[in-house]
Structure formats: structure tokens, C-alpha cells
Amino acid sequence: MASYGDGDQTGGRVTARVRTATTHDAKSIAAIYNHYISTSNTTFDTDPKSVEDRVEWIAERGDRQPILVVEIDDVVVGWGSVSLYATRPAWGRTVEIGIYIDPAATGAGLGMQLGEALIEAAQRGGYHALIAQIVADNTASVHLMERLGFERVGYLREVGSKFGRLHDVVLFELLVQERFADGGRR
């Protein structure tokens, strides 16, 4: 895949389109996610996902748990989701955000574009709190959450074990409805 960024993790934007994922995007979503499963601690998943698994996953999600893709020239170069944070009923207005960008497309502002679209989707879904769990040494994602307006609300020590190491996680929160109060971004 061609490089879409300028090499700068805070680099300039490129023309991209964000849209709702379909089952036709499963191959691209699986490829991007499997890269991070096998090469990084960005996700604590350890088993690669098949295209069939991603087709099922996309198909079972509804409007209240959207999966979005970002594409350049009709090529999917990233995806993100709004997922249930927990299954107990009292957590019903709290969701988690996840964003994954093809490594060849990082630094082009795509994470920011996708993040903004996911926040808007959470707002449309009537959610109150949006959570992000970021591995502490993933500085690019930590900075992305901060730029999106998330607040650091917690720190979990040594909670994930991957590649023979224990990893800390930073908890971020965005109160969605407050962000859109008075019709504007806060």
C-alpha cells in the first residue's frame, strides 16, 4: 500500500471519506486488525481474526454499535467502532471507542477524522460516556485521544500481558452529550 502520510504522526490531512462499514469491508478490517494483533500491544487480542469472523461481527452490529471505515480512493485504510463497554444494564449509556489505521496510512490525520465521526455516531446513539483504553506506551493513540477531547480518568498498572511483557493502560473518557451541548464542540 502507498504511504498516505507525510511521516509526521501529527501530519496533515488527506482527502478521505468516512462511512459505515459493510460486510464487504471485512477483508480490509481483518487485515488491518490482524497487523496490530500480531505486531503490537495496541490491542490485547492475541488470536488473528478471519474474514468470516469479521463478516459475522459486522453483520451482528446495529446502528447503536457502529463500525466505520475511512477510505482513500475507495481503499479502506482504517476502521473504528463504538462498542458496549460492559454488558450489565446500568452500563447501557457507556460505550468504548476503538480506532485502527493501516500502518502505511498513519500520520495523515485519518485517526482524527475517524475519531470525530465515531464521537458523532455515539452522540446520535444517545450515549452519555465514551471510554478509550489505551496502552500507556502507545503515545500516538494517547495524543489522539487528547486531541479528540478525551480526559485521562484512570491508570491501570500491569493489566495486559502480551509478547512476554505486562502493559499499563490509560483510561480516557469523553462525556458525549456535554461535548455537543449548545450545538458546539467543547
N, C-alpha and C positions, 0 to 999 in steps of 0.2 A: 504494500500500500504506500502511496505517496505521502510525504510529510505535509501536514496541513498547518503546522505552527511555525513560528519563527525561532523555535528553540528556547524561547523565554517562557517560563512557567506562568508568567503574568502577561504573556504576549497579547498581541492584537487579535481582534475578532476576524473571523472569516464568514462569508455568506453561508449560512446553514439553515436548515429547516428542521423544526421540532414537530413531531406528530405522534399520534397514538400508535403503539406497536400493534402489529398483526401477527398471526401465526407464520406468515411469510418471512418475518424478520428473525425467526427462531435460530437459523443457522448463524447469522451475524451476531446475535445476542450471545449464543453459546460460545462462539469463537472468542469474543471479547472477554466474557466472564472466565472462560477456561484459562485464558492467558494469566489473569490475576490469581486464579486458584492455584496454578502450578508454579508461578514465579514470584509471588509476593504475599505479604501478610495483609493486604488491603481487604481481603475477605477471610473469614475464618472457615469458610467452606474448604474442604480438603479433597473432595471427590469431584472430578470433572463432570459436567452436565452434558448429556446427549442432546442432539437436536430434537429428538422425540420428547425428551423431558421438558425442554423449553417450549415446545408446541403445546403440551399439556398445561404447563404453568401459565402461559399467555392466555390460553382458552378459558381457564377456570377463573381468571381475574375479571372483575367487573369494573364499572365506571368508578366505584368507590376505592379501588386499589389499582390505579392506572399504571401502566408501563408505557413510557415514552421513549422514542428513539430520536437521535439527532443524525441528520444525513447531509452529506455534501455531494452534489452531482448524483443524487439518487443512490449513494452508497452509505449504508449505516456505519457511522464511525463512533457511536456511543449510545448508551441506553441508561435509563434510570427508572426507579419505581417508587411508588408510595405504598407501603405495606403495613399491615397491622403490627403494632408494637408488641402487643400481648393479646392473648385470647380471652381473658376474663372480661365479663361485661363492663365493668367500671372503667376499663381502658378504652372503651369504644370510640372516644373522640381524640385518641392519641395514635399517631402513625409514625413510621420510620421512613426516612429517605435514603436511597442508595443511588450512587452515580458511578458509572464505569465508562471511561473513554478509551478508544483504541490507542495503544501507546504511540502509534505514528501520528495521531491527531492531537496529542496533548500540547498545551501551550498556545492554543488558538482561540481560547475563550469559550470553548464548547461546553465545559463543565458549568460555567456561569449561566450560559443560555439554557441549558437543560435544567439546572437547579431552579432558575426563575420560573420555568414552565411547570416544574413539579410543585413548587410552592403555590402557584396559581391553581393548579389542579387540587391541591389539598384544601385551599380556600373554597373552591367551588364545591368540594365534597362536604363542606361544613365541619371540617376537623378543627380542633382547638389547638392542639400541640403537635409539633413536628419535631421528631428526635433524630439525631445522627450520632452514630457510634463510630468514632474514627480512631484507628491505631495511632498512638501518640507520636511515633516517629514518621508518620506519613504527613510530612509538612505541607505538601501541596494540597491535600484534602483538608487539613486543618485550616489553612489560609482560605480555601474556597468557602468553607462553612462560615468563617468570619466575614468574608466579603458578601456572602448572601444574607448576613444579618443575624445569624445564629449566635447565641450566647453560650459560653462554656458554663456548664452547670455541675459538672462532676468529673471525677477521675477514678478509674478502676485500675488497680495495680495487679499485674501479672494474671490477667483473667483469660487470656488466649494462649494456646500452645500450638506453635506451627514452626516447622523447619528446625526443630530442636531448641527453640527459644520460647520463653514466656514473654507476652506482649501486654503492655498497658493500653488502655482505651480512654479516650477523652469523650465525655458525653456533652453533646450540644443540644440546645432546644431553641425553637422559634415558636412563639405564640402567634399562630397564623392570623387569627381574627384581629389581633391588635395591630399587626403589620398593615392590614388593609382598612383600619379604622379611618373614618373621614375621607375615604376614597383614595388614599395615597399610601405610599410605601414609607414605613418608619425605619 
